[in-house]
Amino acid sequence: MEKEKNKYSIIVPTYNERLNIAFLVYLIFKHLKDVDFEIIVVDDGSPDGTQEVVKQLQKLYGEDRILLRARPRKLGLGTAYIHGLKHASGNFVVIMDADLSHHPKYLPSFIRKQIETGANIVTGTRYVRGGGVHGWNLMRKLTSRGANVLAQTLLWPGVSDLTGSFRLYQRSVLEDVINSCVSKGYVFQMEMIVRASRKGCHIAEVPITFVDRVYGSSKLGGSEIVEYLKGLAYLLVTT
């Protein structure tokens, strides 16, 4: 009964995801057949035609189910979530990547876990039994694991996967946490979960397998690693 009353706003930031977005939307509809939801696509001026594909999807599924909330240029991941949240009508908000690294098949598990536990946040984790990573070479796995262990050691956030970005939030909790965050890029995800933990939020975890993007190139590079280390130092001082 509780499941029927809830509405889930799924915020998907995009930049050059023309080859992925249609399949992602199809999979979300496939796995959430009996759930009230909307998909909010926040596109940062993709030059590859991503917005044109989303407009075609709106014709297919309806503009009430798929909302395109475009921005003129790349303005950062954190601000994309803030922008999407302004247009969300659900009492729960899901944030996930557009590149199919976060499979929509896990969404029912997120929803079920939240209903069972009453959690304020449900986060997908690669680092418990049943979770994992597919498609990464050994060096990237070690880098990711090392970054997570370093953050765990310094920040003790109470979750096993601090750098993951596939989460379900109670809307009121997300609004509260997001307003206290200052990071704008990839560090934003880490800051949100740390600040939520510090605020005493109930955080539950669901094991997921992260799959490296199917189409397109990864946007993670050396500058993001430097940004991560700076962000880690900032959170160590301020939380």
N, C-alpha and C positions, 0 to 999 in steps of 0.2 A: 504493500500500500504506500509506504513511504517513498519507494522508488518511483511510483507514478506521479507523485506530487512534485518531485524535483525536476529542474531543468538544468541542462549542462551546456554551457557556452564553451566551445572548443576554439581557442585562439591559436592560429597557425601563421607565424611570421614567414614571409617568403621573399626570396631574391633569386631570380633566375631558376625557378622551379617548374618551368613549363612542362618538362618531361615527367614530373612526379606528381603534380597536384591533382590531376584527374584520377589517377589510381588511388591516391590517398583518400580522396573524397568517397570514391566507390567503396573502399574498404571500411571507412567509418560507417557509412550507411548499412553495409552488410552486417557489421558486428553490433550495431546499436538499433536493431529493428524495433524493439519495444520501449525505447527510451526517448524522452522529449529532449531534443538538442538542437543547437545551431552551430554552424561553423563560421568563424570570423577570420577571414584571410586579410592579414595586414601586409600588403606588398609595398616594398620600398623602391618603387620606380623601376622594376625589372625591365631591361631592354630586350629580353628574349621572348616576349609575348605571353608571360605568365598571366597578366590581367585579362587578356583576350580569352584565354582558356577558362578562367574563373567565370567570366561573363557567360560563356557557353554553358558552363555547369549550372549557373543560376537559372538559365532557361530550362534546363533539364529537371532540376530539383526544386526550384523556386527561390526567389530572392529573400523569402522569410527564413529559409533553411541555410542558405549560403550568403553571407554578407561580405562584400568586398569593400574594405576600408583602406584605400591606397594612400601612400604618402609620396611626396615628389622625389625623394632620394633616400639613400641609406642613412638612417639616423640612429642605428644601434638596436640591439636585441631588447634591452631593458625598456626603452621607450616604446618599442613595438607592442609589448605586453600592456603597458599603460594605455596606449592608444586603443588597443583592442578591448580592454576592460571598460572603457568609456561607452562602448557600443554594445556591451553584453547585457542580455536580459535574464540570464540564468542565475540561480542561487548557488550554483557550483560552476567553477571555471577549470577547464583542462588546458594546460599548455603543452604543446608537442611540436616536434620538428616536421617540416614538410617533405624531407628527403627520404621518407620511408625507413629511416633508422629506428623510429618508434612505431612499432606495428600496432594498428588499431585493434587487433585481436585481444590486446591486454586491457582495453577500456572497460569491458564488463567486470574484470577482476578488480580494477580500481574502484568502480562503483560499488561492487559487492563488499569489498573491504571497508569502505567508508561507512556503509550502512551497518555492517556487523560491529564495527568498533566505535563508531561515532567520531572518528578522527577528523581533525581540522584540515589535515593535509595527508594525501596518499602519494607517495613518491615511488617511482620505479627504480629498482636497484639491480646493478650488474654483479654485485659482490656478496650475494648470499646464495645458498643452495637453490638451484633452479634458474639462477641468472647467469649471464655471460655476455661475451662479445663475439661477433662473427664478422670476418672480413678484414680484421686488422692484422698487420704484421707484428712480430714480437716486440720491436722497438716501440711501436705506438701503444701496445698493451702495457709495456713496462712504464712508459711515460705517464699514461693515464692512471695506472695503479699507484705509481710513485706520488703523483700529484694528490691523489685521494688520501693516501696514507699520511703524507705531510700535513694535509689539512686536518685530518682526524687527530693527529698528534698535537697540533697547535691549538685547534679550535674546539675539540670535543663536542661536536654538534648533536650527537645522539642518533645519527643516521649512518648507514653503511656506505652510501653512495652520495657524496657531497656535491659532485660535479655533474650529476645527471640533470636532465632537463625535460623529463616526461613526468608530469605531476597533475594531480587533481587537488584543487583548493576549495574550501568554503569561500564563497565570494567575499564575505565580510572580513575574513582573515586575510585574504589576498590583498584587499584594499588597505588594510591596516599595515601589513608587512611592506607592501610595495611603496608606501609613502615614507617609510623610514630608510629606504635603500638609496644609495647614491651612485652605485656602479651602473654603467650603461651597456657594457659588452657582455662577453661570456662569463665574466665574474659575477654578473647580476644573479645568475642561478644560485651560485654558492652563497652570496650575501643573503638572498631571500631565505634560504633554509636555515642559515645560522641565526639570523634575526628572529625567525619564527620560533626556533628552539629556545632562544633567550627569553622570548615573550611567554614561554610556557605552553606553546601549542602542542596538541596531541598529534604526533606524526606517525603514520603507519607506512609499512613498506610492502611492495609487491615485487617478486622477482621477475625481471624481464631479460630478454636477450636483445642486446643492441646490435643492429646490423648496419655495417658501413653503407653509405649512400649508394643507391642503385644507379642513378643517372646524375651526371654533373660532377663538379669537382668540389672537394672539401674546402670550407672557408676558414679552417683552422690552420694557422701558420705560426712562425716565430714571434710575430708581434702579439698574438693571443697568449702565447706562453709567458712572455714578459708581463703582459697585462694581468695574467693569473697570479704571478708572483707578487706583483705590486698590490693586487687586491687582497691576497692572503695576508700581507704585512699590514694593510689598512684594517682588516677585520680583527687581526690580532690585537691591535692597539685600541680599537673602538668598541669591541663587544666583550 
